Amino acid sequence: MSREYPIIAVTGSSGAGTTTVKRTFERMFAREDVHAAFVDGDAFHRYTRQELARIFREEPERKDELSHFAVEANLLDHLDALFQAYGDKGAGTYRHYIHAEDKAMIEAGYQVGTFTEWQPLPTGTDLLFYEGLHGGLVTAEHDIARHVDLLVGVAPTMNLEWIQKIDRDMRYRGYSQEAVIDTILGRMDDYVRYIQPQFSRTHINFQRVPTVDTSNPFEVQDIPTDAESFVVIRFRDPATVDFPYLLAMIQDAFMSRPHTLVVPGSRLPLAMELILGPLVRHLLAQRRFR
């Protein structure tokens, strides 16, 4: 961990909703005049989409071992080195992975499923912000979590996570429902091995729980709305949280355990602002007065 050059990581599975949390941080950074270096976890995949397709054609038995969750399918040494370099001196190298949603990059000539060239991080940033799959990963070879000053987990209930992924990949990335389900099932072992343990290392977890029937997530259906869900917020260190203040400020919020706050889904943006804003200011205050 680094006070001089803090690192914030939002970690969660594909389709979990990490982008929603990222947008909350972006609003806070703009309001507080915080200059962040943004890093996308997908940029550390080892293979392009075309390279993976070729591997699977030639070696179909490797399909399950090369899910995007797996250590073998990612350049975790590069991610580890980036976090180390940023924590030490506010520098490092990164790149972008091109998604179908990246219209500007595609118009500039990049293909979906490929990477930009590696390039230096912007200079003069206040912190590094990572959103991706492995911000809290710990393996025998790599301890990514040790670099992170604020680790936020996003983990909806399993069925809701699958519904969100199916909807996103069909709506925005052009996959069939069958292809998305095959992907979910094929990487389940890696999900249990590499993704879920991270949520025991986070400082805060946001878990969205629907209040409508999601019993069969593989049936095409609308994603439950904010009004049709609650969000369970778990804090690793409840002694640092002013729960009476949060309960007074967030209508209909309540405590389910001494370290757990539950808020209506429609109140989540307010809850994130109230919870995450002071933590960001604390990190920056430590940096300034070190």
NUDODREN-524403 format. One line per 5 residues: number of its first residue (from 1); for each residue x, y, z of N, C-alpha, C. Coordinates in steps of 0.001 Angstrom, whole numbers, always signed. Example, Ala and Ser with C-alpha at 12.3 -4.5 7.8 and 13.67 -1.06 7.14 Angstrom:
BEGIN
1) +13190:-5690:+7800:+12300:-4500:+7800:+13200:-3300:+7800  +12850:-2250:+7080:+13670:-1060:+7140:+12900:+30:+7870
//
This chain:
BEGIN
1) +836:-1193:+0:+0:+0:+0:+877:+1251:+0  +374:+2334:-578:+1172:+3546:-724:+350:+4770:-359  +879:+5586:+548:+201:+6845:+847:+523:+7907:-195  +1767:+7897:-678:+2180:+8933:-1621:+1423:+8815:-2931  +1253:+7583:-3411:+559:+7347:-4674:-502:+6262:-4443
6) -1684:+6632:-3956:-2701:+5636:-3599:-3288:+4935:-4811  -3744:+3709:-4559:-4382:+2878:-5583:-5754:+2467:-5080  -6774:+2701:-5901:-8140:+2238:-5640:-8462:+1172:-6674  -8992:+46:-6231:-9364:-1023:-7154:-10799:-1443:-6901  -11569:-1529:-7977:-12931:-2071:-7934:-12880:-3411:-8638
11) -13204:-4470:-7928:-13059:-5810:-8475:-14393:-6526:-8470  -14602:-7347:-9497:-15839:-8103:-9608:-15862:-8866:-10909  -16795:-9767:-11017:-16914:-10603:-12197:-17438:-9812:-13388  -17327:-10395:-14557:-17888:-9801:-15763:-19401:-9728:-15647  -19948:-8519:-15779:-21386:-8344:-15652:-21857:-8062:-14245
16) -20923:-7930:-13299:-21327:-7733:-11899:-21850:-6331:-11628  -21383:-5351:-12396:-21796:-3976:-12162:-20671:-3082:-11689  -19414:-3491:-11935:-18287:-2659:-11511:-18279:-1308:-12215  -18797:-1265:-13456:-18804:+0:-14189:-19672:+1040:-13499  -20765:+622:-12864:-21619:+1548:-12123:-20848:+2201:-10982
21) -20054:+1405:-10280:-19240:+1950:-9192:-18163:+2870:-9761  -17581:+2494:-10886:-16573:+3346:-11514:-17151:+4725:-11841  -18366:+4774:-12345:-18976:+6062:-12693:-19194:+6920:-11458  -19504:+6287:-10328:-19634:+7050:-9083:-18299:+7687:-8719  -17231:+6925:-8822:-15903:+7479:-8546:-15578:+8596:-9531
26) -15912:+8433:-10800:-15634:+9475:-11790:-16322:+10786:-11422  -17574:+10702:-10972:-18289:+11917:-10556:-17609:+12563:-9354  -17198:+11733:-8399:-16523:+12269:-7224:-15202:+12916:-7614  -14442:+12265:-8483:-13157:+12816:-8898:-13346:+14165:-9588  -14376:+14279:-10442:-14621:+15543:-11138:-15008:+16636:-10152
31) -15841:+16295:-9188:-16302:+17286:-8212:-15171:+17732:-7281  -14283:+16785:-6926:-13209:+17082:-5980:-11924:+17505:-6682  -11968:+17615:-8008:-10784:+17981:-8799:-9637:+16999:-8554  -9968:+15709:-8582:-8979:+14643:-8426:-8568:+14157:-9816  -7278:+14090:-10060:-6765:+13623:-11349:-6334:+12166:-11201
36) -7120:+11274:-11794:-6879:+9842:-11641:-6338:+9237:-12934  -5478:+8247:-12787:-5057:+7412:-13909:-5985:+6199:-13926  -6748:+6024:-15013:-7725:+4938:-15094:-7122:+3755:-15834  -7273:+2575:-15236:-6750:+1349:-15825:-7863:+313:-15868  -8036:-297:-17043:-9058:-1324:-17252:-8419:-2690:-17117
41) -8984:-3528:-16249:-8412:-4850:-16030:-8351:-5707:-17277  -9280:-5504:-18218:-9269:-6308:-19443:-8004:-6078:-20263  -7325:-4964:-20042:-6097:-4676:-20777:-4984:-5660:-20446  -5164:-6427:-19374:-4127:-7368:-18965:-4456:-8807:-19368  -5473:-8983:-20234:-5663:-10292:-20839:-4422:-10641:-21659
46) -4112:-11903:-21730:-2910:-12338:-22443:-3128:-12402:-23953  -4353:-12728:-24379:-4606:-12990:-25790:-5669:-12051:-26349  -5569:-11744:-27633:-6653:-11075:-28333:-7781:-12080:-28554  -8926:-11576:-28957:-10062:-12466:-29215:-9730:-13430:-30349  -9040:-12939:-31370:-8678:-13780:-32501:-7678:-14865:-32090
51) -6725:-14511:-31235:-5747:-15498:-30771:-6415:-16592:-29952  -7360:-16212:-29095:-8094:-17216:-28324:-8885:-18145:-29237  -9552:-17575:-30235:-10330:-18391:-31170:-9433:-19404:-31874  -8229:-18983:-32272:-7299:-19897:-32948:-6855:-21010:-31995  -6529:-20637:-30747:-6120:-21650:-29770:-7220:-22675:-29559
56) -8463:-22214:-29456:-9577:-23122:-29195:-9857:-24031:-30389  -9618:-23515:-31597:-9775:-24370:-32776:-8716:-25465:-32807  -7481:-25083:-32486:-6370:-26025:-32584:-6247:-26926:-31357  -6633:-26407:-30188:-6527:-27167:-28942:-7812:-27003:-28137  -8911:-27603:-28583:-10207:-27395:-27915:-10196:-27788:-26445
61) -9285:-28685:-26057:-9236:-29098:-24653:-8765:-27973:-23729  -8237:-26882:-24282:-7743:-25764:-23459:-8815:-24707:-23206  -9998:-24906:-23742:-11014:-23859:-23646:-11341:-23502:-22206  -11491:-24496:-21345:-11864:-24217:-19965:-10719:-23594:-19168  -9466:-23924:-19507:-8348:-23410:-18719:-7958:-21990:-19095
66) -8526:-21451:-20188:-8151:-20123:-20646:-9329:-19137:-20576  -10171:-19279:-19568:-11198:-18269:-19374:-10519:-16977:-18929  -11204:-15850:-19092:-10621:-14570:-18710:-10397:-14458:-17206  -11019:-15336:-16433:-10784:-15336:-14989:-9450:-15984:-14635  -8950:-16861:-15486:-7832:-17721:-15143:-6513:-16962:-15112
71) -5620:-17396:-14233:-4281:-16823:-14161:-3569:-16981:-15494  -3706:-18153:-16122:-2973:-18449:-17350:-3384:-17552:-18515  -4559:-16955:-18440:-5058:-16140:-19549:-4810:-14650:-19343  -4045:-14304:-18325:-3828:-12891:-18010:-2356:-12608:-17716  -1948:-11379:-18000:-579:-10928:-17741:-514:-10333:-16332
76) -663:-11196:-15353:-710:-10717:-13972:+630:-10163:-13513  +1732:-10616:-14131:+3027:-10031:-13795:+3079:-8564:-14214  +2428:-8231:-15344:+2365:-6842:-15782:+1502:-6001:-14837  +377:-6567:-14394:-498:-5842:-13466:+210:-5616:-12135  +867:-6649:-11635:+1624:-6543:-10391:+2695:-5462:-10520
81) +3405:-5469:-11645:+4469:-4483:-11865:+3912:-3067:-11965  +2759:-2911:-12608:+2138:-1586:-12713:+1780:-1057:-11331  +1115:-1872:-10510:+733:-1427:-9171:+1973:-1100:-8333  +3014:-1914:-8464:+4243:-1660:-7717:+4867:-336:-8147  +4943:-125:-9459:+5566:+1096:-9982:+4761:+2331:-9611
86) +3431:+2223:-9686:+2629:+3399:-9345:+2742:+3711:-7856  +2683:+2695:-7021:+2811:+2929:-5587:+4144:+3538:-5209  +5200:+3163:-5936:+6539:+3657:-5633:+6773:+5081:-6126  +6327:+5366:-7371:+6704:+6640:-7984:+5621:+7276:-8845  +4389:+6752:-8785:+3301:+7350:-9553:+3441:+7177:-11043
91) +4070:+6079:-11468:+4312:+5843:-12890:+3956:+4400:-13232  +4135:+4039:-14502:+3854:+2688:-14951:+3375:+2694:-16380  +3159:+1491:-16941:+2676:+1368:-18315:+1356:+613:-18336  +514:+961:-19306:-793:+335:-19432:-1200:+333:-20905  -2346:-273:-21196:-2908:-276:-22535:-4417:-418:-22425
96) -5106:-439:-23562:-6564:-604:-23584:-6925:-1884:-24335  -7993:-2533:-23879:-8616:-3646:-24611:-9863:-3090:-25285  -10034:-3391:-26549:-11121:-2788:-27325:-12383:-3641:-27223  -13442:-3048:-26655:-14761:-3679:-26588:-15658:-3140:-27705  -16767:-3830:-27929:-17712:-3372:-28952:-18292:-2012:-28610
101) -18311:-1660:-27317:-18854:-366:-26904:-17890:+791:-27174  -16627:+484:-27475:-15605:+1523:-27639:-15667:+2106:-29049  -16741:+2842:-29329:-16988:+3323:-30694:-15858:+4211:-31205  -15351:+5105:-30352:-14302:+6023:-30806:-13046:+5262:-31188  -12691:+4239:-30412:-11497:+3459:-30724:-11675:+2671:-32016
106) -12882:+2160:-32227:-13158:+1405:-33451:-13095:+2331:-34663  -13660:+3526:-34512:-13598:+4502:-35610:-12170:+4922:-35909  -11308:+4829:-34887:-9898:+5176:-35089:-9114:+4044:-35742  -9781:+2903:-36001:-9131:+1824:-36733:-8812:+577:-35933  -9161:+555:-34629:-8896:-631:-33820:-9997:-1670:-34007
111) -9622:-2933:-33901:-10582:-4029:-34000:-11053:-4445:-32618  -12323:-4825:-32528:-12852:-5351:-31269:-12058:-6596:-30884  -11697:-6685:-29605:-10969:-7855:-29136:-9470:-7755:-29262  -8970:-6565:-29596:-7527:-6360:-29683:-7095:-5331:-28641  -5804:-5035:-28625:-5248:-4110:-27648:-4592:-2915:-28347
116) -4544:-1804:-27642:-3685:-708:-28065:-2245:-1054:-27686  -1301:-227:-28086:+91:-413:-27670:+243:-27:-26196  +1245:-612:-25534:+1573:-207:-24173:+2071:+1229:-24185  +1693:+1994:-23183:+2088:+3395:-23119:+2233:+3823:-21661  +2977:+4895:-21397:+3132:+5348:-20010:+1817:+5916:-19473
121) +1620:+5767:-18177:+504:+6428:-17515:+666:+7944:-17620  -435:+8685:-17563:-316:+10153:-17514:+506:+10572:-16306  +1218:+11648:-16440:+2020:+12152:-15318:+1178:+13087:-14438  +1606:+13243:-13205:+961:+14196:-12309:-399:+13783:-11794  -691:+12488:-11755:-2000:+12043:-11254:-1987:+11931:-9736
126) -3177:+12013:-9147:-3325:+11932:-7692:-3459:+10491:-7207  -4006:+9634:-8041:-4201:+8238:-7663:-4402:+7396:-8912  -4296:+6087:-8738:-4592:+5147:-9820:-5913:+4456:-9510  -6776:+4367:-10514:-8070:+3710:-10346:-8129:+2518:-11293  -8311:+1328:-10734:-8391:+78:-11498:-9796:-486:-11391
131) -10340:-900:-12515:-11623:-1624:-12536:-11427:-2898:-13330  -11699:-4051:-12715:-11502:-5294:-13448:-11724:-6526:-12608  -11145:-7628:-13079:-11386:-8934:-12487:-10449:-9280:-11335  -9266:-8671:-11292:-8218:-9203:-10427:-7615:-8188:-9465  -8354:-7150:-9102:-7810:-6128:-8217:-7477:-6617:-6820
136) -8093:-7718:-6389:-7814:-8264:-5066:-7260:-9671:-5113  -6657:-10043:-6240:-6172:-11412:-6429:-4921:-11689:-5609  -4866:-12892:-5032:-3666:-13391:-4366:-3449:-14831:-4810  -2290:-15101:-5400:-1914:-16459:-5773:-518:-16739:-5211  -10:-17933:-5465:+1335:-18262:-5001:+2385:-17375:-5652
141) +2097:-16908:-6887:+3067:-16095:-7627:+2823:-14599:-7506  +1578:-14190:-7316:+1254:-12770:-7358:+331:-12398:-6204  +640:-11259:-5582:-225:-10699:-4542:-606:-9288:-4982  -1652:-9214:-5806:-2099:-7923:-6324:-2714:-7087:-5205  -3430:-7738:-4308:-4173:-7025:-3260:-3272:-6201:-2346
146) -1998:-6621:-2186:-1118:-5929:-1229:-838:-4495:-1639  -1003:-4177:-2917:-706:-2833:-3397:-1867:-1856:-3194  -3058:-2375:-2932:-4272:-1573:-3048:-4624:-910:-1720  -4857:+395:-1764:-5207:+1161:-566:-6695:+1114:-257  -7530:+1048:-1287:-8973:+923:-1099:-9480:-102:-2112
151) -9913:-1256:-1611:-10379:-2355:-2463:-11884:-2509:-2292  -12618:-2321:-3379:-14082:-2364:-3369:-14540:-3563:-4186  -15370:-4407:-3592:-15911:-5567:-4297:-17342:-5322:-4740  -17665:-5798:-5942:-19030:-5717:-6466:-19461:-7138:-6795  -20411:-7659:-6026:-20775:-9072:-6157:-22273:-9254:-5973
156) -23067:-9079:-7031:-24508:-9334:-6908:-24757:-10803:-6577  -25967:-11126:-6164:-26300:-12530:-6022:-26028:-13233:-7346  -25682:-14508:-7285:-25191:-15217:-8465:-26157:-15157:-9641  -27437:-15446:-9399:-28399:-15438:-10502:-28516:-14060:-11138  -28500:-13015:-10313:-28584:-11654:-10849:-27341:-11327:-11673
161) -26184:-11741:-11201:-24945:-11501:-11952:-25038:-12145:-13335  -25555:-13366:-13401:-25667:-14049:-14693:-26679:-13352:-15596  -27799:-12922:-15028:-28801:-12203:-15833:-28190:-10938:-16421  -27431:-10211:-15609:-26814:-8975:-16081:-25785:-9249:-17178  -25011:-10314:-17022:-24005:-10632:-18043:-24667:-11055:-19347
166) -25682:-11895:-19260:-26376:-12341:-20475:-26970:-11154:-21209  -27625:-10264:-20459:-28237:-9083:-21082:-27180:-8207:-21743  -26071:-7934:-21043:-25038:-7061:-21604:-24386:-7660:-22838  -24020:-8950:-22759:-23290:-9559:-23870:-24170:-9755:-25101  -25462:-9960:-24882:-26367:-10069:-26025:-26687:-8702:-26611
171) -26915:-7723:-25727:-27369:-6414:-26175:-26242:-5589:-26799  -25058:-5647:-26200:-23986:-4740:-26623:-22823:-5425:-27332  -22685:-6736:-27164:-21501:-7393:-27713:-21827:-8441:-28772  -23101:-8595:-29079:-23496:-9412:-30216:-23430:-10905:-30027  -23363:-11390:-28780:-23314:-12818:-28540:-24721:-13403:-28473
176) -24846:-14664:-28803:-26118:-15360:-28612:-26250:-15752:-27145  -27488:-16014:-26735:-27699:-16438:-25357:-26942:-17737:-25074  -26965:-18665:-26021:-26289:-19943:-25834:-24788:-19756:-25639  -24199:-18816:-26393:-22759:-18585:-26271:-22404:-18004:-24909  -23246:-17099:-24398:-22968:-16503:-23094:-23103:-17550:-21995
181) -24110:-18387:-22086:-24291:-19438:-21073:-23113:-20407:-21101  -22633:-20763:-22288:-21466:-21640:-22387:-20249:-21015:-21716  -20089:-19704:-21906:-18969:-19012:-21271:-19093:-19057:-19755  -20283:-18790:-19235:-20510:-18804:-17787:-20171:-20174:-17200  -20678:-21214:-17836:-20468:-22564:-17320:-19013:-23002:-17459
186) -18374:-22600:-18558:-17014:-23041:-18813:-15983:-22457:-17871  -16275:-21311:-17286:-15292:-20690:-16413:-15694:-20738:-14941  -16655:-21600:-14598:-17130:-21653:-13221:-16032:-22046:-12243  -15172:-22980:-12631:-14085:-23386:-11737:-13151:-22217:-11461  -12830:-21429:-12490:-11965:-20263:-12304:-12649:-19182:-11483
191) -13971:-19064:-11618:-14719:-18095:-10815:-14571:-18410:-9328  -14734:-19690:-8993:-14641:-20107:-7594:-13209:-19982:-7087  -12245:-20260:-7941:-10848:-20283:-7519:-10233:-18887:-7430  -10568:-18006:-8374:-9848:-16742:-8480:-10688:-15493:-8180  -11995:-15542:-8442:-12811:-14335:-8270:-13407:-14260:-6868
196) -14112:-15299:-6464:-14814:-15230:-5179:-13914:-14972:-3976  -12704:-15554:-3890:-11871:-15280:-2700:-11504:-13813:-2531  -11539:-13041:-3602:-11184:-11631:-3490:-12150:-10863:-2587  -13406:-11321:-2521:-14406:-10591:-1756:-14220:-10745:-248  -13308:-11611:+157:-12939:-11695:+1575:-11775:-10775:+1909
201) -11190:-10143:+885:-10053:-9234:+1090:-10450:-7775:+922  -11640:-7524:+458:-12067:-6156:+165:-12279:-5357:+1445  -12151:-4038:+1307:-12506:-3148:+2416:-14021:-2959:+2490  -14671:-2940:+1327:-16121:-2776:+1242:-16639:-3686:+136  -17758:-4338:+375:-18459:-5094:-675:-19843:-4510:-903
206) -20228:-4387:-2163:-21587:-4028:-2537:-22223:-5251:-3193  -23272:-5780:-2573:-23952:-6954:-3120:-25423:-6637:-3359  -25806:-6618:-4621:-27193:-6309:-4978:-28033:-7580:-4897  -29181:-7464:-4231:-30069:-8607:-4007:-31439:-8264:-4571  -31917:-8992:-5578:-33216:-8666:-6165:-34365:-9078:-5261
211) -35484:-8383:-5385:-36695:-8730:-4642:-37767:-9265:-5591  -37341:-9681:-6780:-38237:-10332:-7742:-37668:-11703:-8059  -38454:-12523:-8726:-38064:-13904:-8987:-36974:-13975:-10061  -35802:-14435:-9672:-34709:-14666:-10623:-34270:-16128:-10563  -35216:-17010:-10285:-34899:-18415:-10056:-34202:-19064:-11243
216) -34618:-18697:-12452:-33984:-19246:-13657:-33265:-18120:-14399  -31981:-17913:-14101:-31267:-16798:-14726:-31021:-17001:-16214  -31205:-18223:-16711:-30937:-18499:-18117:-32172:-18352:-18990  -33244:-17892:-18379:-34423:-17488:-19141:-34283:-16003:-19458  -34417:-15642:-20739:-34265:-14244:-21129:-35288:-13401:-20369
221) -34815:-12379:-19666:-35692:-11555:-18840:-35050:-10199:-18607  -35865:-9257:-18177:-35354:-7930:-17866:-34534:-7977:-16583  -33509:-7144:-16520:-32745:-7012:-15292:-33632:-6331:-14251  -33687:-6844:-13030:-34465:-6163:-11991:-34020:-4705:-11848  -34972:-3826:-11683:-34654:-2407:-11560:-34102:-2107:-10170
226) -33594:-890:-10006:-33111:-473:-8686:-34214:-563:-7645  -35439:-207:-8048:-36559:-243:-7110:-36949:-1668:-6733  -36458:-2643:-7505:-36771:-4052:-7247:-35597:-4775:-6596  -34790:-4049:-5851:-33631:-4677:-5234:-33198:-3924:-3975  -32447:-4611:-3145:-31713:-4011:-2040:-30229:-4206:-2314
231) -29401:-3418:-1654:-27955:-3586:-1756:-27395:-3806:-358  -26720:-4927:-183:-26069:-5268:+1079:-24637:-4741:+1015  -24267:-3910:+1988:-22942:-3278:+2001:-22209:-3757:+3238  -21137:-4510:+3008:-20360:-5074:+4118:-19033:-4332:+4250  -18683:-3928:+5482:-17447:-3207:+5769:-16493:-4121:+6525
236) -15246:-4176:+6073:-14268:-5024:+6760:-13950:-4492:+8150  -13896:-3157:+8285:-13572:-2545:+9570:-14724:-1634:+9991  -15743:-2176:+10653:-16914:-1360:+11008:-16598:-246:+11993  -15471:-343:+12695:-15129:+691:+13673:-14854:+2034:+13002  -14556:+2013:+11702:-14246:+3255:+10986:-15476:+3864:+10329
241) -16649:+3258:+10508:-17862:+3684:+9803:-18829:+4352:+10769  -19366:+5482:+10377:-20355:+6199:+11187:-21750:+5710:+10775  -22146:+4580:+11318:-23420:+3979:+10931:-24620:+4855:+11303  -24658:+5485:+12473:-25810:+6346:+12771:-25996:+7449:+11728  -24904:+8020:+11257:-24995:+9064:+10230:-25568:+8493:+8935
246) -25067:+7340:+8514:-25555:+6741:+7265:-27033:+6378:+7374  -27442:+5838:+8526:-28847:+5478:+8712:-29742:+6715:+8701  -29227:+7823:+9214:-30012:+9060:+9223:-30113:+9670:+7830  -29079:+9504:+7017:-29022:+10145:+5708:-29670:+9324:+4606  -29724:+7994:+4767:-30228:+7118:+3704:-31586:+6576:+4131
251) -32622:+7067:+3523:-33978:+6673:+3902:-34173:+5181:+3718  -34792:+4544:+4715:-35151:+3120:+4709:-33942:+2196:+4791  -32761:+2722:+5106:-31604:+1858:+5327:-31704:+1215:+6710  -31078:+49:+6861:-31073:-615:+8159:-29831:-1494:+8266  -29524:-1900:+9505:-28385:-2766:+9776:-28876:-4206:+9867
256) -28212:-5109:+9145:-28555:-6523:+9270:-27568:-7260:+10170  -26328:-6761:+10264:-25306:-7269:+11174:-24460:-6075:+11612  -23614:-6258:+12630:-22849:-5103:+13108:-21931:-4473:+12064  -21565:-5217:+11022:-20682:-4662:+10000:-21371:-4529:+8639  -22706:-4618:+8635:-23419:-4687:+7361:-24592:-3713:+7339
261) -24610:-2880:+6298:-25675:-1914:+6055:-26470:-2374:+4841  -27792:-2275:+4915:-28662:-2632:+3793:-29411:-1387:+3357  -29350:-1090:+2053:-30022:+108:+1538:-30905:-281:+360  -32029:+424:+152:-32831:+185:-1054:-31993:+454:-2299  -32212:-340:-3348:-31437:-181:-4568:-31491:+1222:-5140
266) -32640:+1871:-5010:-32780:+3228:-5543:-31952:+4244:-4765  -31500:+3883:-3555:-30680:+4786:-2746:-29178:+4500:-2888  -28813:+3549:-3737:-27408:+3176:-3841:-26501:+4324:-4277  -26872:+5131:-5277:-25967:+6233:-5642:-25648:+7155:-4461  -26657:+7486:-3666:-26425:+8316:-2491:-25526:+7590:-1497
271) -25810:+6300:-1269:-25006:+5530:-304:-23547:+5480:-732  -23289:+5264:-2016:-21910:+5189:-2491:-21207:+6527:-2308  -21910:+7614:-2589:-21316:+8944:-2410:-20954:+9170:-937  -21868:+8827:-31:-21647:+9062:+1392:-20544:+8174:+1946  -20423:+6966:+1413:-19441:+6009:+1930:-18076:+6202:+1282
276) -18048:+6328:-37:-16779:+6340:-755:-16116:+7713:-769  -16919:+8780:-773:-16353:+10125:-814:-15362:+10391:+304  -15734:+10159:+1573:-14785:+10408:+2668:-13533:+9543:+2580  -13664:+8326:+2062:-12496:+7455:+1944:-11505:+7997:+919  -12019:+8512:-184:-11137:+9110:-1188:-10448:+10340:-615
281) -11201:+11190:+77:-10599:+12388:+659:-9538:+12022:+1695  -9776:+10938:+2445:-8797:+10495:+3444:-7506:+10045:+2770  -7626:+9285:+1690:-6428:+8842:+968:-5619:+10024:+455  -6310:+11011:-92:-5617:+12168:-653:-5013:+13037:+452  -5687:+13114:+1595:-5132:+13881:+2715:-3849:+13234:+3219
286) -3816:+11915:+3272:-2598:+11220:+3673:-1468:+11520:+2700  -1823:+11575:+1413:-800:+11851:+389:-226:+13259:+565  -1112:+14214:+795:-663:+15589:+865:+181:+15887:+2100  -135:+15191:+3209:+533:+15529:+4462:+1574:+14480:+4861  +1944:+13644:+3899:+2945:+12641:+4231:+4289:+13309:+4507
//
